């Protein structure tokens, strides 16, 4: 149990028998009346986001989360197959369960998957992921690093805006929080 005053973004709590992740947290003291804690919570099973207000003294149960290293094996239509790095147990997750993480998964990569009561609830990606450029328009002579940008399709099928000097076969680093190009590398 945790006091609502101690909630922070990223924490996982239990409400109505579901696991929620705190997306936003704000301590609010109106002109009259008692203080309150306003939160924006994301249901990790359905993806629904809801606004919830708590009294500061209210106690909220934390979700017991187990994090496991899992290797991404392969994709079969809308199913993504993973293997536990220690027990070799395999699980399959639907694309809608993974959300935007599908844009960053490469075969053989190891990521962390969080479980609650043996059920996967969240995927933890590294902040930056190197991905190879599969296709893009050729650069034009005279293009510079500070010039414009062009769309590039990466090996996972994701499309990002990259500088004009990036070519097919280059490896670029992408920020998994924003889905944007960071650097060639």
C-alpha positions in Angstrom: 0.0 0.0 0.0 1.2 3.5 -0.8 -0.3 6.9 0.1 -1.7 8.7 -2.9 0.8 11.6 -2.1 3.6 9.2 -2.9 2.5 8.3 -6.4 4.9 9.0 -9.3 4.7 8.6 -13.0 5.6 5.1 -14.1 4.4 3.4 -10.9 2.0 0.5 -11.3 -1.0 0.2 -9.0 -4.1 -2.0 -8.6 -7.5 -0.5 -8.9 -10.7 -2.5 -9.4 -8.6 -5.7 -9.8 -6.8 -4.2 -12.8 -3.2 -3.0 -13.2 -2.8 0.7 -14.0 0.3 2.7 -14.7 0.5 6.3 -13.4 0.9 8.5 -16.5 0.6 11.9 -14.8 0.4 13.0 -11.2 -0.5 16.4 -9.8 -1.0 17.5 -6.2 -3.8 20.1 -6.2 -4.8 22.4 -3.4 -7.9 24.4 -4.2 -8.6 27.8 -2.6 -11.0 26.2 -0.1 -11.4 22.6 0.9 -8.8 19.9 1.3 -6.0 19.1 -1.0 -6.3 16.3 -3.6 -4.2 14.2 -5.9 -5.2 14.2 -9.6 -3.8 11.4 -11.7 -4.0 10.1 -15.2 -3.9 6.3 -15.2 -3.5 3.9 -18.1 -5.0 0.4 -17.8 -2.2 -1.9 -18.9 -4.6 -4.6 -20.1 -7.0 -2.5 -22.2 -4.8 0.6 -22.9 -7.7 2.9 -21.7 -6.6 6.1 -20.0 -8.7 7.5 -17.2 -8.5 10.5 -14.9 -8.8 9.7 -11.2 -8.7 11.9 -8.1 -7.6 10.7 -4.7 -7.6 12.2 -1.2 -4.0 12.7 0.0 -4.5 10.2 2.9 -6.0 7.5 0.7 -3.9 4.3 0.5 -3.5 2.6 -2.9 -2.2 -1.0 -3.4 0.9 -1.3 -5.5 0.8 -4.0 -8.2 3.3 -6.8 -7.7 5.3 -6.7 -11.0 7.9 -9.3 -12.0 10.2 -8.3 -14.8 11.7 -11.0 -17.1 14.3 -10.8 -19.9 12.7 -12.2 -23.0 14.2 -12.8 -26.5 12.0 -11.8 -29.5 12.0 -14.9 -31.7 9.8 -14.1 -34.6 6.5 -12.5 -35.9 3.7 -14.6 -37.3 1.1 -12.3 -38.7 -0.3 -10.4 -35.7 1.4 -12.6 -33.1 4.9 -11.9 -31.6 6.7 -14.8 -30.1 9.2 -14.5 -27.2 11.3 -16.8 -25.2 12.3 -16.4 -21.5 16.1 -16.1 -21.4 16.4 -18.3 -18.3 13.6 -20.9 -18.4 13.3 -21.1 -22.2 9.5 -20.9 -21.8 7.8 -19.3 -24.8 5.0 -16.9 -24.9 3.0 -15.2 -27.7 1.7 -11.6 -27.6 -0.7 -9.9 -30.0 0.4 -6.7 -31.7 -2.3 -4.7 -29.8 -0.8 -5.9 -26.5 2.6 -4.6 -27.5 1.4 -1.3 -28.9 4.2 0.9 -30.4 6.9 -1.6 -29.3 6.2 -3.6 -32.5 8.1 -0.8 -34.4 11.3 -1.6 -32.5 11.4 -5.4 -32.3 14.1 -7.2 -34.2 14.5 -11.0 -34.2 17.1 -12.0 -31.6 16.7 -8.8 -29.5 16.3 -9.2 -25.8 13.8 -6.9 -24.0 12.1 -6.8 -20.6 8.5 -7.8 -20.2 6.7 -7.1 -17.0 4.2 -9.6 -15.6 1.5 -9.4 -13.0 0.1 -12.8 -11.7 1.9 -14.6 -14.6 0.2 -12.4 -17.1 2.2 -10.0 -19.3 1.2 -6.3 -18.7 3.9 -4.1 -20.1 7.0 -4.1 -22.3 10.1 -2.2 -21.4 12.2 -1.0 -24.3 15.6 0.5 -24.2 15.5 4.3 -24.7 17.4 4.2 -28.0 17.3 1.4 -30.6 19.6 1.0 -33.6 17.7 0.1 -36.8 18.8 -0.4 -40.4 17.4 1.7 -43.1 15.6 -0.6 -45.6 14.5 2.0 -48.1 14.6 5.7 -48.6 14.9 8.2 -51.5 18.5 8.8 -52.6 20.1 12.0 -51.3 20.7 14.8 -53.8 24.2 16.1 -54.5 25.0 19.0 -52.2 22.8 17.8 -49.3 24.3 18.7 -46.0 23.8 17.5 -42.4 21.9 20.6 -41.6 19.6 20.3 -44.6 16.0 19.0 -44.8 14.7 15.6 -44.1 13.1 12.7 -45.9 11.1 9.6 -44.9 13.0 6.4 -44.4 11.5 2.9 -43.9 13.4 0.9 -41.3 14.0 -2.8 -41.1 10.9 -3.2 -38.8 8.6 -1.4 -41.2 8.5 1.8 -39.2 8.8 5.1 -41.1 10.8 8.0 -39.6 12.0 11.3 -40.9 15.8 11.3 -41.4 18.4 13.8 -42.7 18.9 13.8 -46.5 22.4 12.2 -46.2 21.1 8.9 -44.8 21.2 6.1 -47.3 19.8 2.6 -47.6 21.9 0.2 -45.4 22.8 2.9 -42.8 22.0 2.2 -39.2 20.2 4.9 -37.4 19.3 5.3 -33.7 15.7 5.9 -32.9 14.2 7.3 -29.6 11.6 4.7 -28.5 9.8 7.3 -26.4 9.1 9.7 -29.3 9.7 7.5 -32.4 12.1 10.0 -33.9 15.5 9.8 -35.5 18.4 10.7 -33.1 21.6 10.0 -35.0 23.4 7.8 -37.5 25.1 5.1 -35.7 
